[in-house]
Structure formats: structure tokens, C-alpha cells
């Protein structure tokens, strides 16, 4: 029987050159619409698919181009089965040994009319019958396939690898269509479309390989990361940049964050990025060593000098700088600060997210939840529970602090400066709240006096309030809702510290 290759692709990169080699290897080409036009323009002899199917050309607005007994049978019949081979000959079914097909990127124009039916059917049939049919869904594989065909060394392993890519291609495509139709917040069955964008330097540790995947059309700044200088990203770096973004994206004013191990060691806002970054570093310069800097506004030369000063005067290093944009003179300075320091830009941080879920992976299980956004809406529900009321200035600092504590690993307690919108002490990732409180206060030292103490949840006992009083804390924000609220309120009243209940927990794990 004649050997046929069926070519029907949206991405026409390299398809003409690929087809020419197939012709030289003795294959006849079957093709459709746009693909056949490209092939003909390049002098390649093509059999139009309707000559095989017998389907009226452009019937039902082109919805029935490839779906047919002839095409699917030509892909699916078992070449090793004599009965199948006999039937194919009797029914004049073409032996289609190669199917090259990739699908229109649904994310570019999602609609009912852009849902491909015939293409996925051919891909699925070819992938199922991979023992007999080569299925190719990416131009990246053309060279590999041709090399093996020319050497007559098409292995079972290659066939199965190509089939796996085909099924992933279909799953990626269909998952977007499901999302397009679904009105459920949490569907009973769910697949997520993910596309590999780059292989990372490593995952969390050098012995762990890692790669970064993005969802189609995501507006996440992580997907827009552009490498300008220095080290390539690891999984740890990527996580820290994301954690920094979650901290600074909450602020309209210039904000900066220094991140270590997914938790801030300093967050601050200022009149400009220079001032915000200066305060963020000064919040805890010891912990800032080897950290990741993230800002919500572009970095200019003045701001970049903070990084240079940190290196030259304190002899401390920063591993990564990630900012929306960086001026040319700032970049030139950063290059001189440290050869291996990575410098990245991610563009303007979008005001709203394109994704509706915050995902957390638990080794085989995935948590889908709402993003913990719209924090300012909660301010109107805050309740002062002590006799003494906070001043307007204290209230401003407390609001800043609540945005900060949301970005810190739980259990989290923060000390905020009494005047400057910056952290002075961060107790994060602790198993006890009194432990987190003690760490924050001891780190803040003299800056705790008059400062704001911010907790991401309630104080289950009065011990944290009593400890705060010893350090001279000026005001406290906690969630409230503990059975021991009365004891905490009494301790605050006794110390003359105004205390607010937020009524909103701010855990981050």
C-alpha cells in the first residue's frame, strides 16, 4: 500500500521543509486548507483531504473537513493484523503512517467556533495507534523525526514519547475549553493548562532539577520575568520573587521588600523607591544578606545605590533584584556591584489577577482557594476593644502593618515603626504565637517602644500582650475571636495600650 503523511497544522513553522523530506522518503502528502496552500506555494504535491474523505468541500462552514471513516480508519487500523490490512485494501482506506497536527491556540480567541474537533480526533487516533503511526504535534520535533526516518531507526520509545506529547497537547487544549464553559467555582474534575517556559538552574536545592510552567495568558509578573544580568533563576529564587511581589503589590505608594526563604525580612514604603528600599534593607540588614529585593515601582540610579552601599559599606550581598523596570544607568551600576547578582524585570504589576485560584500543591493533592486580596475592605470592620483608642497616626501604621503581616509566614507577629511605614521586627513561621511575638520584639529592640504590634491571628493568652507592654509597644492589632479575648483586653487596658480586633485572620503557609 502507498504510505501517506497527513499534515494539518496551525503552526506552519518548518512544515514545507518537513514535507519535502517526507516526499523524498516516499510518502504522499494529504493536507487541509491553509496547510495545503503553504505546501503548494512551496511546490509540494498535495492530495486535498476531501479527495480522500469524499466530504463536500467546506460543508457546514468547514466543520466536517477531516472527520470521516476513511481518515480515522487510515490512522487507526493495525498494520500487523492481516484482517485489518485486508479490510483497509478492500475499503480503499489510505495507510496514514504519519500525522502532523497542532491546534489553534484556544487562549488567543476563545469561542465555540474556535473549538477544533477534527484535529483532536486525528491526534488522538494517531497517538493511540502509535505502534503504527508517528504523531507529531510540535515543529520542535521535525528534525528528530526526520533523522530517525532517514536512518530507518524509528524506535518504540520515540513513538511513545511522541504519543505522550500528543496527549498532553490535547489535555492542555481541552482544559482551556473546560474553563471557558465552566461556571463552577470548584469543578468536580479539573485539569490545569500549563506550558513550560524555562528550565531552572535547580529547584529548591542544587540536587533537585526544576522547571517553570505558566498558565496561558496569565498576567502574573512571574511569567514576564526578563533576565538582564547575573545568575539564572532557581526554584528558590522564583519563590522568593513571588513572595516579594505578594508583599509589594498591595501598596499604591512606592514599596520595597527584602525576601529570604519565602518570608520578608523587611518591608517598607516611601516617597520614592530609593527611600522605600533604604527602609526595607535597614529593617533587618543582617537577614538581608543573600536576600531577594522586590519593588513595585521601577528602579532608578538613586535606588540602585542602596544595593551598592549595602555591598560596599556593609560588605553584604544581595542575590536577586526583581523590579518592574530598571533604568540603563541603574543597571550598569548593579552590574558592577556583584557579578553573580541576578537582575530581573517583570513589567508593571497588574491591578487585578487573571487567575481565579491561589494554588498550593501537597504532593499529589492540590488546594484551590481564593486569593487573600481586598484587604482594605476589611478595615471598616475593625473594632477598638480597649478603653484607650489609637491615634490617627497609629491607625495608619497599623493598616500598613496588616498588609505586611499578610506576606509573612504564619505564625507571624510584626513590630512596625511608630513613625515610618517599615517593619522593625518580624517573627515568622513559629509554632507558638508567644514565640513569634518574642522574636519580633527582640529584633525590634529600642524601636519597639511606641511601635505597633501586628498579629496575623488572635492572641490565645494574655502573655503576648504583657510581653509587648514590657517593650513599650504603642498599639496592638490582633484578630480577636479567642475564648481568652477578655484576658488579652484586660492586659492591654492595664498597660494602657490601645488594641484593635481585625476580625480577619491573615495566615500564609
N, C-alpha and C positions, 0 to 999 in steps of 0.2 A: 504493500500500500504506500501511497505517497505520504511524505512527512509534512505536517503543517505546523506553522507557528502562528498563534493568534495574538495580534498586537492591538491593544486598545487602551491608550494611556491619557491621563490628564496632563501629567508632567512629561513633556516631549523631549526633555534633555537627552541627547545622545541616541534617540530612538532610530534615526535614519542610519547612522553608522552601525548600530547594532543589527538592524535588518539586513544591511548589505552583507555582513559576515554570515548571517544565517542563510542568505541566498547562496553564498559560496559553499556552504556546508550541505546544500541540497534540500533545504526547507522551502516550501512555498508559503507565501505570506497571506494570511487572512487579516483584514483590518476593517475598522469602522470609521465613519465620519471624519472628524478632524485629524485623527492619526493617519488615515489613508491619504488625506490631502498632503500632509507633510511628506509622506513616503513618496508619493507620486512626483512632488516637486523636486525630489532628490533622485528621480529616475529609477525608482524601485517599482517593479511589477507587483501589483496588489490584486488579490481577489476580494471584492467587496463582500461583506458578511451576508448581505441579503441574497447574494447568489448562492450561498450555502443554505441559508435558512428557508428561503422561499417566502419570507415575510415581506409584505408590501413595504417598499421603502418609505420611511418617515411616517409609518402608520401610528395613529394615536399620539401625534406630536412627538414621535421618536421614542415612545415608551416601550416599544417592542422591537428594538434593533437586534438584540443578541439572544434574547430568551427564546429557545427553540429546542425541539427534540434533537435536531441534527448537531447543534453546537454542544449541548450538555452531554449527549451520548458520545460525541467525538472526544470529549475530555475524559469522561468517566469510565469508558469500557476498559476491561482488564486485558491488556495485551498478552498476558501469559495464559489466559484462559481460551482454549481453542474454540469453544462455543461462542464466546464474546467476539472473537476475531471473525468468525464465520458470519455472525449476525451483522456486524459492522459492514462487512463486504456486501451482504445481501441488501441491506437497508441504505447503502451508499452513504455511510457515515464517514466523514473525514477523520483520519487519525491525527488528532491535535496533540503533539508531544510537548509543545512549549506554549505557555500562556503568560503574556506580559501585560499586566494591567495594574494601574494605580488609580485611585479615586479622587474625584474633585474634593478639595479641602472644604468640608462642610462648614467649618468655622468662618470661612470667608463670606459666605452668603447662605446662612441657614434658612431653609424654607422647604415646604413639601416638594416643590418642583426640583429642588437640587438633590433630592434623595435618590441615589443610584440603586437600581435593583439588578439590572443585568450584569454590571461589573462585579459586585459581590458574589453573585451566583457563579460566575466563571471562576473567580478566585477560589471560592470555597470548594468547587468541584475539583479544580486542579490540585489544591492543597491536600484534599482527601486522597486523591489518586496520585500522590507524589511518587510512588514506586514506578509510575509510568510517565508522569508528566512533570516537567520543570515549571514551577510557578515563580514569576519574578515580579515583585511589586515596587522595587526601588531601582532607579538608574545607577545607584552606587554599586549594584551587583552585576551590571552588564559585563564588565571586564572579567570578573571571576567566572561567570557562567560561560562566556565565550572561550576563555582559556581552557576550561575543563572540557568543553565540547570539541575544541580543536585537537586536544590531546586524547580524546576519547576516554577520559577518566572521570566521568560523572559518577560520584560515589553515592551510596545510600545516605551517608552523613550530610553531604551537600544538599541532597534532595529534601531531607528532613529539616535542615536549617532554613532552607528557603520556604518550606511549608509553614514552619513556626513563624517566620516573619509575615507570611501572608495572613495567618490567623490573627496575629497581633494587629496588623493593618486593619483588618475587618473589625476587630474589637474596638480599636481606637475610633474608627469611623462610626460604628453603631452606638457607642457610648455617648457621643455628642448628639445623635439623633434622639436618644432616650431623654437626655437632658432638655432638648428642645421641646419635647412634648409633655414632659412630666410637670405636674402641678404639685406633687407631693414634696413636702419638706425633707422627709427621710424615706425614700422609696424602699420597698421590701427587698429588692435586688438592685445592686448598683455596681457599675464599672466606671472607673475614672480614666479619662483620656490623658495620657502623659507622654511627652515627647522628649527624648534625650537631647540635651543641649550641649553638654560637655562632660568629659571625664575629669574628675577632680584629682588633685595631687595625691590625696588619700582621703579616707573617710574621717572618723574621729581620731584614729591613731595611725601612725605610718604603716602598720602591718595590715590595715583594713583598706581594701580598694573601695572606691566610691565614684558615683556619677550623679549629675544633677539633671532632673527632669522637670519640665514645666507643662502646665496645662495650656491648651490652645487659647490664644487671645487674652491671656492673663495680663492684667495691668500691674502685677506685682513688681516693685523695683528690683527684686532679686532676679527676675527674668531679663532685666535690662542691664545687668551689671556689665560694665565695659572695663577691660583690663588696660590700664595706661602704663603701669610701671611695676617692677618688682615681682614678688612671689606670686605663683599661681595659687588659686583657692584650694583649700582643703575643706572637708565637710565641717570641721570645727569652725573655720573662718566663716563659712557660709551661714552657719547657725548663729554666730555672734553678730554678723551684719544684720541678719533678720531681727534678732533681739534688739539691736540698737535702733533699727527702723521702727519697731513697735513702740519704743520709748519716745522717739522724737516726733513721730508723725502726729501725735496728739496736740502739738503746740502750733499756734499760728505765728508766734514770735520766733526769732532765731533760737534754735535749741541744739544742744550737743550732748553726746553720751559717749562714755568710755566703757566698753563691754569686756568682761572676762568670763569665760565658761557660761555663756548664755545669760549672765546676770550683770547689771550695771555696777561699776564701782564709782561712777559719778555721773549725775545728770544735772544740767543747768540750762537756763535760758538767759538771754541778754539783749542788749540793744542792737548787737550785730553778732555774726558768727565768731569773730575774734573773742569777744567778751564771753559768750556762752561757752566756747571751748576752753578758755582760760579757767573759768569756774569749774567746768566738768573735770578737768585734769587736777585742779587744786583740791577738789573734793576728797580725793584719795590718791595722791601721786605715787605712793608705794605700790598700791594694787594696779595702777595704770600701766606699770611696766609689762611689756608684751601684750598690751591690750589692743582692742579694735576701736577706732574712732568713727562715729557716725554723726552726721549733721543733717538738718532738714533744709538748710539753705546752702547755696554754692560757697565754695572755699576760695577766698582771695589770698593775696600775698600776706596781708596782715594776719589773717587767721592761721596760715601755714607757718608763720614764725613761732606760734605756740609750740608746734611739733619740733621745730628746730631748737628752741630754747629748752624744751624737755630733754632733748638729746644732749645738747652741748653743756648746759649748766647743771643738770641733774644726773647726766650720764645714764639716762634711762631710754629705752627703746619703745617704739610703737610698731606693732606687726602689720596692721592694715589701716588704711584710711579709705573710707567709703562715703562719698558725698554726692549730691545731685549733679554738680558740675564743678570744675576746677579751672581757674584762670591759668593761662600759659606761664606767667611768671611764678605763680604758686606751685605749679607742677615742677618747674625747673628747680625751685628751692627744695621741694620734697625729695626729688631725685638725689640731691646732694646730702640730705640728712642721713639716709640709710639705703644702701644699695639693694638690700633684700626686702625693704618695706613695700608691701603691695599697695598700689593706689588704684582705686576703682571709682567710677561714676555710675549712677543709676537713673539719672534724669529726675524730673520733678515728681515728688511723691503725690499720687492721685488722692483726691479728697474722699473718694468712695472706692470700695473694693469691687473687682469684677467677680470674685468668688463669693459664694454664699456660706461656705463652710470653713471653719477652722478645723483642720485635720490633725489628729495625733495617732501615731502608729504604735501598736503594742505587740509586735512580733506575731503577726497572724490575725490580729484584731485591729480594727480602726475605729476611733472615736470621731464622730462628726458632731460639731456643735456650732452655735452662733459665735461670731467674733464678739469679744468683750469691748464693744465700742460705745459711742454716745454717752461717755462718762459724765459730760457736763449736764446732761438731762437729770442726772441723779442728785445734783447739788441742791435742787429745790426741795428735796425730801429730807435733807439733813436736819437733825434735831439737836439743839443745845440742851444737855441734860443736867448741867451743873448750875449752881447759883451764880457763879461768875461767868460772864459772857465774853467770847473772843472779840478782840478789836477788829476793825475792818482790815488792817494790815495783816493780822494773824490769820484772818479768814482767807485772804489772798494767798498767803504762804501755804495754808493747809490745802487749798484747792490744787495748787501746784504739786504739793506732796502726794496727794491722792493719785494724780496722773502718774507720778513717778513710781509709786508702790505697785501699781498695776504691771509695771515692766520688770519687777523683781521676783525671783523665785521664792515660792512660799515654803515655810512660814516666813513672812517678811515684815520687818519693822524698820522705819526710816526716821532719821533726825534731819529736819530741814532748817537751814539757817534762819535766824529771826528776821533778817532784812533782805538778803539776797536770794533770788529763786535758784537755789542749788542744794544738793544733798550734802550733808556733813557726816552722816553715819549711816551705813547700810548693813542691817543684819538679815541675811538671806539664806534660804534653804535649810532652815533649822527645824528640828523635830519638836522643839518646845518654844512657846511664844516668849517666855521669860528669857530664854537663851538668845533669841533674836533681838529682844529689847536690850539686853546687856551688851551684846556685840555692837549694836548701833550707837548706844550711849558712850561706851568706852572708846569707840572710834572717833566720835564727835568731840570728846574731851571738853575743853572750855566752850566750844561752840554750841554745846547742848544747852547752856544757860540762856534762857529766853527763846530757845528754838522750839520747833513744832515736832511732836512725836506722832508718827503716822503708822497705823497698823492695818494690814490687809484683811484682818478679821477681828473678832471680838477678843477682849481680854477675859479669859475664863476665871481669873482670880485677881485680886487687887494688888498682887505682888509687882506687876509691871508698872502700875500707876505709882506705887510707893517708891520704886526704883527711879522712875522718871523724876519724881519730886526731889530726890537726893541730888540729882544732876541739875536741878534748876530749870527743867523744861517749862516753857511758857504756855503751851496749849497742846491738847491731845485730840486726835481723831481715831476712833475705832468703830467697828461695825455695829456693836451692840447686839443684843439678842441672846446673851448668855444667861443661864439661870443665876449667875452671880453678878449681874449688872448692878444691883443695888450696892454691893460691896465695893465695886470699882468706882461708882459715882460718889459714894461716901468718902473714899480715899482721895478722890480728886477735890471734893469740897473741903476736906480737912487741909489739903495742901494749897488751896486757893488757886487751883489750875482749871481753867475752862476746858470742858470736854464736850465733843460733838459725837453723836452716833450717825454714821453714814447710812446705815440700813442696807448696805450693799457690800457683799464680800468681793474681794479682788484677788482671789487665788490665781497663781500662774505656776503650772507644773511642767 
